[in-house]
Amino acid sequence: MPERRFIYTPAMVGLTALVLLIPLAGLVLLLRAPRLDVHWEHHPAHFWLVLLTAALSAVLAYATGAAAVRRGDARVLFVSLAFLSAAGFLGLHALATPKVLLDTPNAGFTLATPVGVALASVFAFLSSLTLSGVRLGRQLRAALLALMALWAVASVLRLPPLHGTAVPEVADGILTTLAVPAVLLYAVAAGRYLRTWWARPSLMVLSMVSAFVLLAEAMVALVFARNWALSWWEWHVLMLAAFVLVVAGVRIQWYEERFADLYQEDTVSGRRELSVLFADLQGFTTFSEQHDPAEVTTMLNTYFEVVVPPVVRRHGGDVDRIIGDALMVTFNKRGDQPDHAARAAAAGLSLQEAAAAVRESHPNWPQFRVGINSGIASVSLLGTEGGRTHTVIGDTVNVASRIEGAAPGGGVAIGPRTRELLPQARTESLGPVSLKGKADPVEVYRLLELRA
């Protein structure tokens, strides 16, 4: 579904702020007028409400985590950790509902919600900063999952200090200790995201701001609410509303880059040295003219089924696009592959090896030719609603495409910078090659072997 465009005005900002403050005003009213804070104890409703909230948060954690790893964006990764923290501990809290897992209240499961939402505030705050380090984020995710597992085990076994049974959710020392810094961190994160939104209005960013505000209000309600009263149910609903808002924002973004508006500047318009591999089938046009379209499709699928895995899984390439018989793969697009030239070269040789095995059974099929070039390129988000893509652009990319056109069938050709980064490689010169769009010829080499 394409992203919808909204016109943002100061009046709209004020109205949004007013709507977000209504739950807090309602909480104050309930606390000051206890007769309105009616008691309603319904265990099934509590279980399903919390479980639904946890499920939505888990879906968001998975979606943002996948986008973060795919694009190497630390901000989106920390957002995913915030969602994951909330999802895991909310799920544990759902199990605290009497008669679901245990017959009596349990401190570990009851305190899971404030602990999870407080941890989420830390990750929300970190996401609002300009940080790098997707690898560190992966380690934090593993540590977070381990913590949730240990918390669950300690809760079930009633290990100290989670061995209590009477844990009323009121303003005691534990909840206040967790709530005060959590509310401050959510407030700072919301403020920083609001600055981003003001500079570049986006529904996705506004959804995150609203979610952080609602989660902060949920922490306040959690501290002061009366157990099973309307004020107590309010913080459950606030958390559900926070995640529903983000899910709604995600749903109306263009699916190709749902979280693009959250990407850090370096992800959207960064510059880095990388290697680009182009491959296509020599003689593909002639083959297509002489064969039925179904046969051409079968040929392409057979080839791509064997040549893409070694490029992607074995050597860590990112398939930028496949158009017809042409394949474009990037290495070090996320800035985490300093050996990008070696990876690209190995991928090119592996691709040809896999394609040669297929061609033994189909000698009349066209051959792949591969071109690789290394250099500085811009990593950019291109397009608008209805079609956005995260790709690399620049002369390095253009030259890689031209080198591929000069490569022999069944062979791998590399540019001078790639050869420079592979001093141990065995190559043979193809001579200066005049490339379309280049004023001077470029020395191109055929890659014969990679040596350790």
C-alpha positions as CSV (number, residue, x, y, z in Angstrom):
1,M,0.0,0.0,0.0
2,P,1.5,3.4,-0.9
3,E,2.4,5.9,1.8
4,R,-0.2,8.6,2.2
5,R,0.9,12.2,2.4
6,F,-0.3,14.4,5.2
7,I,-0.2,18.2,5.5
8,Y,1.3,19.1,8.9
9,T,0.3,22.4,10.5
10,P,0.9,23.9,14.0
11,A,-2.7,23.3,14.8
12,M,-2.4,19.6,14.0
13,V,0.7,19.4,16.2
14,G,-1.2,21.0,19.0
15,L,-4.2,18.7,18.5
16,T,-1.9,15.6,18.6
17,A,-0.3,16.8,21.8
18,L,-3.7,17.4,23.4
19,V,-4.9,13.9,22.4
20,L,-1.8,12.3,23.9
21,L,-2.3,14.1,27.2
22,I,-6.0,13.0,27.6
23,P,-5.0,9.6,29.1
24,L,-2.9,11.3,31.7
25,A,-5.7,13.7,32.6
26,G,-8.0,10.7,32.9
27,L,-5.7,9.0,35.3
28,V,-5.5,12.1,37.5
29,L,-9.3,12.3,37.5
30,L,-9.6,8.6,38.5
31,L,-7.1,9.0,41.3
32,R,-8.7,12.1,42.7
33,A,-12.3,10.7,42.5
34,P,-12.0,7.1,43.7
35,R,-15.7,6.5,43.2
36,L,-15.1,6.7,39.5
37,D,-12.2,4.3,39.7
38,V,-14.5,1.3,39.7
39,H,-13.2,-2.2,40.4
40,W,-13.4,-4.8,37.5
41,E,-11.6,-8.1,38.0
42,H,-11.8,-10.2,34.8
43,H,-8.8,-12.6,34.4
44,P,-9.5,-13.7,30.8
45,A,-9.8,-10.1,29.6
46,H,-6.5,-9.3,31.3
47,F,-4.7,-12.3,29.8
48,W,-5.8,-11.7,26.2
49,L,-5.3,-7.9,26.4
50,V,-1.7,-8.3,27.6
51,L,-1.0,-11.2,25.2
52,L,-2.3,-9.2,22.2
53,T,-0.1,-6.3,23.2
54,A,2.9,-8.6,23.5
55,A,2.2,-10.1,20.1
56,L,2.0,-6.7,18.4
57,S,5.3,-5.7,20.0
58,A,6.9,-9.0,18.9
59,V,5.8,-8.5,15.3
60,L,7.3,-5.0,15.3
61,A,10.5,-6.3,16.9
62,Y,10.9,-8.9,14.2
63,A,10.1,-6.4,11.3
64,T,12.4,-3.6,12.6
65,G,15.1,-6.1,13.5
66,A,15.1,-7.6,9.9
67,A,15.2,-4.1,8.4
68,A,18.0,-3.1,10.7
69,V,20.2,-6.0,9.8
70,R,19.4,-5.7,6.1
71,R,20.3,-2.0,6.0
72,G,22.9,-2.0,8.8
73,D,21.0,0.8,10.6
74,A,21.7,1.1,14.4
75,R,18.7,3.3,15.1
76,V,16.2,0.8,13.7
77,L,18.0,-2.0,15.6
78,F,17.7,-0.2,18.9
79,V,14.0,0.4,18.1
80,S,13.6,-3.4,17.5
81,L,15.3,-4.0,20.9
82,A,12.8,-1.7,22.6
83,F,9.9,-3.6,21.0
84,L,11.5,-7.0,21.8
85,S,12.0,-6.0,25.5
86,A,8.4,-5.0,25.8
87,A,7.1,-8.0,24.0
88,G,9.1,-10.6,26.0
89,F,8.3,-9.2,29.4
90,L,4.7,-8.4,28.6
91,G,4.3,-12.0,27.5
92,L,5.6,-13.1,30.9
93,H,3.2,-10.7,32.6
94,A,0.3,-12.3,30.7
95,L,1.3,-15.5,32.3
96,A,0.9,-13.9,35.7
97,T,-2.8,-13.9,35.3
98,P,-4.2,-16.2,38.0
99,K,-5.0,-19.7,36.9
100,V,-3.1,-19.4,33.6
101,L,0.3,-20.7,34.6
102,L,0.3,-20.4,38.4
103,D,-2.5,-20.6,40.9
104,T,-1.2,-17.7,43.0
105,P,0.3,-14.3,42.2
106,N,4.0,-14.3,41.4
107,A,6.5,-11.5,41.9
108,G,8.5,-12.3,38.8
109,F,5.6,-12.4,36.4
110,T,3.9,-9.4,38.0
111,L,7.1,-7.2,37.9
112,A,7.8,-8.3,34.3
113,T,5.8,-5.4,32.8
114,P,7.6,-2.5,34.6
115,V,11.0,-4.2,34.0
116,G,10.3,-4.7,30.3
117,V,8.9,-1.3,29.7
118,A,11.8,0.3,31.6
119,L,14.4,-1.6,29.6
120,A,12.5,-0.6,26.5
121,S,12.9,3.1,27.5
122,V,16.7,2.6,27.5
123,F,16.7,1.2,24.0
124,A,14.2,4.0,22.9
125,F,16.7,6.6,24.2
126,L,19.6,4.9,22.4
127,S,17.7,4.8,19.2
128,S,17.2,8.6,19.3
129,L,21.0,9.1,19.3
130,T,23.3,8.9,16.3
131,L,25.2,5.6,16.9
132,S,26.8,2.9,14.9
133,G,27.4,-0.7,15.6
134,V,24.8,-3.3,14.4
135,R,27.1,-6.0,15.6
136,L,26.8,-4.7,19.2
137,G,23.1,-4.5,18.7
138,R,23.0,-8.2,17.9
139,Q,24.9,-9.0,21.0
140,L,22.5,-6.9,23.0
141,R,19.6,-8.8,21.5
142,A,21.1,-12.1,22.5
143,A,21.7,-10.8,26.0
144,L,18.1,-9.5,26.2
145,L,16.7,-12.9,25.1
146,A,18.9,-14.6,27.7
147,L,17.7,-12.2,30.4
148,M,14.1,-12.9,29.6
149,A,14.6,-16.6,29.7
150,L,16.4,-16.4,33.1
151,W,13.6,-14.2,34.4
152,A,11.0,-16.7,33.4
153,V,12.9,-19.6,35.0
154,A,13.5,-17.6,38.2
155,S,9.8,-16.6,38.3
156,V,8.5,-20.2,37.9
157,L,11.0,-21.6,40.4
158,R,10.3,-18.6,42.8
159,L,14.0,-17.9,43.2
160,P,14.9,-14.9,45.4
161,P,14.3,-12.0,45.0
162,L,11.3,-13.1,42.8
163,H,9.8,-15.5,45.4
164,G,7.1,-13.2,46.8
165,T,3.4,-13.8,46.2
166,A,1.9,-10.5,47.3
167,V,3.0,-7.8,44.9
168,P,0.4,-5.1,44.6
169,E,1.0,-2.8,41.7
170,V,1.2,0.5,43.6
171,A,3.7,3.2,44.2
172,D,6.2,1.2,46.1
173,G,10.0,1.6,45.9
174,I,10.6,-0.9,43.1
175,L,8.1,0.6,40.7
176,T,9.0,4.1,41.4
177,T,12.7,3.3,41.0
178,L,11.9,1.9,37.6
179,A,9.3,4.5,36.5
180,V,11.1,7.7,37.1
181,P,14.2,7.1,34.8
182,A,11.9,5.3,32.3
183,V,9.6,8.3,32.0
184,L,12.6,10.6,31.6
185,L,14.2,8.4,28.9
186,Y,10.9,8.1,27.0
187,A,10.5,11.9,27.2
188,V,14.0,12.6,25.9
189,A,13.6,10.0,23.1
190,A,10.2,11.5,22.1
191,G,11.7,15.0,22.1
192,R,14.6,14.0,19.9
193,Y,12.3,12.2,17.5
194,L,10.1,15.2,17.4
195,R,13.0,17.3,16.2
196,T,13.6,14.8,13.4
197,W,9.9,14.9,12.5
198,W,9.9,18.7,12.5
199,A,12.8,18.8,10.1
200,R,11.3,16.0,7.9
201,P,7.6,15.4,8.6
202,S,6.9,11.7,8.5
203,L,4.0,9.6,9.7
204,M,6.4,6.8,10.8
205,V,8.4,9.2,13.0
206,L,5.2,10.7,14.4
207,S,4.0,7.2,15.3
208,M,7.2,6.6,17.2
209,V,6.9,9.9,19.1
210,S,3.3,9.1,20.1
211,A,4.2,5.5,21.1
212,F,7.0,6.8,23.4
213,V,4.6,9.3,25.0
214,L,2.0,6.6,25.6
215,L,4.5,4.2,27.1
216,A,5.8,6.9,29.4
217,E,2.2,7.6,30.5
218,A,1.7,3.8,31.0
219,M,4.6,3.8,33.4
220,V,3.0,6.6,35.4
221,A,-0.3,4.8,35.5
222,L,1.4,1.6,36.4
223,V,2.9,3.2,39.5
224,F,-0.2,4.9,40.8
225,A,-3.0,2.6,39.6
226,R,-5.2,0.6,42.0
227,N,-5.1,-3.1,41.2
228,W,-8.0,-4.3,38.9
229,A,-9.5,-0.8,39.0
230,L,-10.1,1.3,35.9
231,S,-6.8,3.2,36.5
232,W,-5.1,-0.2,36.5
233,W,-6.7,-1.2,33.2
234,E,-5.7,2.1,31.7
235,W,-2.0,1.3,31.6
236,H,-2.7,-1.9,29.8
237,V,-4.8,-0.1,27.2
238,L,-2.1,2.7,26.9
239,M,0.6,0.1,26.0
240,L,-1.7,-1.6,23.5
241,A,-2.5,1.8,21.9
242,A,1.3,2.6,21.7
243,F,2.0,-0.5,19.6
244,V,-1.2,-0.2,17.6
245,L,-0.2,3.3,16.6
246,V,3.2,2.0,15.3
247,V,1.6,-0.9,13.5
248,A,-0.8,1.5,11.8
249,G,2.0,3.7,10.8
250,V,3.9,0.7,9.4
251,R,0.9,-0.6,7.5
252,I,0.5,2.5,5.4
253,Q,4.1,2.9,4.5
254,W,5.3,1.5,1.2
255,Y,6.3,-2.1,1.9
256,E,9.7,-2.0,0.2
257,E,11.2,0.3,2.9
258,R,8.7,0.6,5.7
259,F,11.2,2.0,8.2
260,A,13.1,4.3,5.8
261,D,12.0,7.4,7.7
262,L,13.7,6.1,10.8
263,Y,17.0,5.4,9.1
264,Q,20.1,7.4,10.2
265,E,21.6,9.9,7.8
266,D,24.5,7.5,7.0
267,T,22.1,4.8,5.9
268,V,20.1,7.2,3.7
269,S,23.0,9.1,2.1
270,G,26.3,7.7,3.3
271,R,29.5,7.2,1.4
272,R,31.8,4.2,1.7
273,E,34.2,2.1,-0.3
274,L,32.6,-1.0,-1.5
275,S,32.7,-3.6,-4.3
276,V,30.0,-4.1,-6.9
277,L,29.4,-7.2,-8.9
278,F,27.4,-7.3,-12.1
279,A,26.6,-10.5,-14.0
280,D,24.5,-11.2,-17.0
281,L,24.1,-13.9,-19.7
282,Q,26.1,-13.4,-22.9
283,G,23.9,-14.1,-25.8
284,F,20.7,-13.9,-23.8
285,T,18.8,-11.8,-26.3
286,T,19.5,-14.3,-29.1
287,F,18.5,-17.2,-26.9
288,S,15.2,-15.5,-26.0
289,E,14.4,-14.9,-29.7
290,Q,14.9,-18.5,-30.5
291,H,13.0,-20.1,-27.6
292,D,9.6,-20.1,-26.0
293,P,9.2,-17.7,-23.1
294,A,8.5,-20.6,-20.8
295,E,11.8,-22.2,-21.7
296,V,13.6,-18.9,-21.1
297,T,12.0,-18.6,-17.7
298,T,13.0,-22.1,-16.8
299,M,16.6,-21.4,-17.8
300,L,16.8,-18.2,-15.8
301,N,15.3,-19.8,-12.7
302,T,17.6,-22.8,-13.0
303,Y,20.6,-20.5,-13.2
304,F,19.6,-18.1,-10.4
305,E,18.8,-21.0,-8.0
306,V,22.4,-22.1,-8.1
307,V,24.3,-18.8,-8.6
308,V,22.6,-16.6,-6.0
309,P,23.3,-18.8,-2.9
310,P,27.1,-18.8,-3.2
311,V,27.1,-15.1,-3.8
312,V,24.7,-14.3,-0.9
313,R,25.1,-17.0,1.8
314,R,28.7,-18.0,1.3
315,H,30.3,-14.7,0.6
316,G,27.9,-12.2,2.2
317,G,26.8,-10.2,-0.9
318,D,23.6,-8.2,-1.0
319,V,21.5,-8.7,-4.1
320,D,20.6,-5.2,-5.1
321,R,18.4,-6.1,-8.0
322,I,17.7,-8.8,-10.6
323,I,16.4,-7.5,-13.9
324,G,15.9,-10.2,-16.6
325,D,19.1,-12.0,-16.9
326,A,21.2,-9.3,-15.1
327,L,22.2,-9.5,-11.5
328,M,23.7,-6.7,-9.3
329,V,25.3,-7.5,-6.0
330,T,27.0,-5.2,-3.5
331,F,29.6,-5.9,-0.8
332,N,30.2,-3.7,2.2
333,K,27.0,-1.8,1.6
334,R,26.5,-1.7,5.4
335,G,30.1,-0.8,6.1
336,D,30.8,-4.1,7.9
337,Q,32.9,-5.9,5.3
338,P,36.4,-4.4,5.1
339,D,37.4,-7.4,2.9
340,H,34.7,-6.5,0.4
341,A,37.0,-6.9,-2.7
342,A,38.0,-10.4,-1.7
343,R,34.4,-11.4,-1.0
344,A,33.3,-10.0,-4.4
345,A,36.1,-11.8,-6.2
346,A,35.4,-15.1,-4.5
347,A,31.7,-14.7,-5.2
348,G,32.4,-14.1,-8.9
349,L,34.5,-17.2,-9.2
350,S,31.9,-19.3,-7.2
351,L,29.1,-17.9,-9.4
352,Q,30.9,-19.1,-12.5
353,E,31.7,-22.5,-11.0
354,A,28.0,-23.0,-10.1
355,A,26.9,-21.8,-13.5
356,A,29.4,-24.1,-15.3
357,A,27.9,-27.1,-13.5
358,V,24.5,-26.2,-14.8
359,R,25.7,-25.6,-18.3
360,E,27.2,-29.1,-18.5
361,S,23.7,-30.4,-18.8
362,H,22.6,-27.6,-21.0
363,P,25.4,-26.8,-23.4
364,N,23.2,-24.6,-25.6
365,W,22.4,-22.2,-22.7
366,P,24.2,-18.8,-22.7
367,Q,27.1,-18.2,-20.4
368,F,27.4,-15.8,-17.5
369,R,30.0,-13.0,-17.6
370,V,30.9,-11.2,-14.5
371,G,32.4,-7.7,-13.9
372,I,33.6,-6.4,-10.5
373,N,34.7,-2.9,-9.5
374,S,35.7,-1.4,-6.2
375,G,35.7,2.2,-5.1
376,I,33.7,5.0,-3.3
377,A,30.0,5.0,-3.9
378,S,27.0,6.7,-2.3
379,V,24.5,4.5,-0.4
380,S,21.2,6.1,-0.9
381,L,17.5,5.8,-0.5
382,L,15.9,6.5,-3.9
383,G,12.3,7.0,-5.0
384,T,9.1,8.1,-3.5
385,E,5.7,6.6,-2.7
386,G,4.9,3.6,-4.7
387,G,8.6,2.7,-5.3
388,R,11.5,3.3,-2.9
389,T,14.7,1.3,-3.0
390,H,17.9,1.3,-0.9
391,T,20.8,1.2,-3.4
392,V,24.3,2.4,-4.3
393,I,25.0,4.9,-7.0
394,G,28.1,6.6,-8.4
395,D,30.9,6.1,-10.9
396,T,32.1,2.9,-9.2
397,V,28.7,1.3,-10.0
398,N,28.7,2.5,-13.6
399,V,32.2,1.2,-14.2
400,A,31.4,-2.2,-12.7
401,S,28.5,-2.5,-15.2
402,R,30.8,-1.5,-18.1
403,I,33.5,-4.0,-17.0
404,E,30.9,-6.8,-16.9
405,G,30.1,-6.0,-20.6
406,A,33.8,-6.4,-21.4
407,A,34.2,-9.7,-19.5
408,P,34.6,-12.9,-21.5
409,G,31.8,-15.5,-21.3
410,G,32.4,-17.8,-18.4
411,G,34.9,-15.4,-17.0
412,V,35.3,-12.8,-14.2
413,A,36.7,-9.3,-15.1
414,I,37.9,-6.9,-12.4
415,G,38.8,-3.2,-12.4
416,P,42.1,-1.7,-11.3
417,R,41.0,-0.8,-7.8
418,T,39.7,-4.3,-7.2
419,R,43.0,-5.8,-8.4
420,E,44.9,-3.4,-6.1
421,L,43.0,-4.7,-3.1
422,L,43.8,-8.3,-4.2
423,P,47.6,-8.4,-4.4
424,Q,47.7,-12.2,-4.1
425,A,45.2,-12.8,-6.9
426,R,46.4,-14.3,-10.2
427,T,45.1,-12.3,-13.1
428,E,45.8,-11.6,-16.7
429,S,45.4,-8.2,-18.4
430,L,42.6,-7.8,-20.9
431,G,44.3,-4.5,-21.9
432,P,43.0,-1.0,-21.7
433,V,39.3,-1.1,-22.5
434,S,37.2,1.8,-23.7
435,L,34.1,2.0,-21.5
436,K,31.0,3.8,-22.5
437,G,30.9,7.1,-20.6
438,K,34.6,7.1,-19.7
439,A,36.9,9.6,-21.4
440,D,40.0,7.4,-20.9
441,P,40.4,3.6,-21.4
442,V,40.4,1.6,-18.2
443,E,42.8,-1.3,-17.5
444,V,40.7,-4.4,-17.0
445,Y,41.9,-7.8,-15.7
446,R,40.6,-11.3,-15.9
447,L,40.5,-12.9,-12.5
448,L,41.9,-16.4,-12.7
449,E,42.5,-17.4,-9.1
450,L,42.5,-16.1,-5.6
451,R,45.4,-17.0,-3.4
452,A,45.6,-17.0,0.4
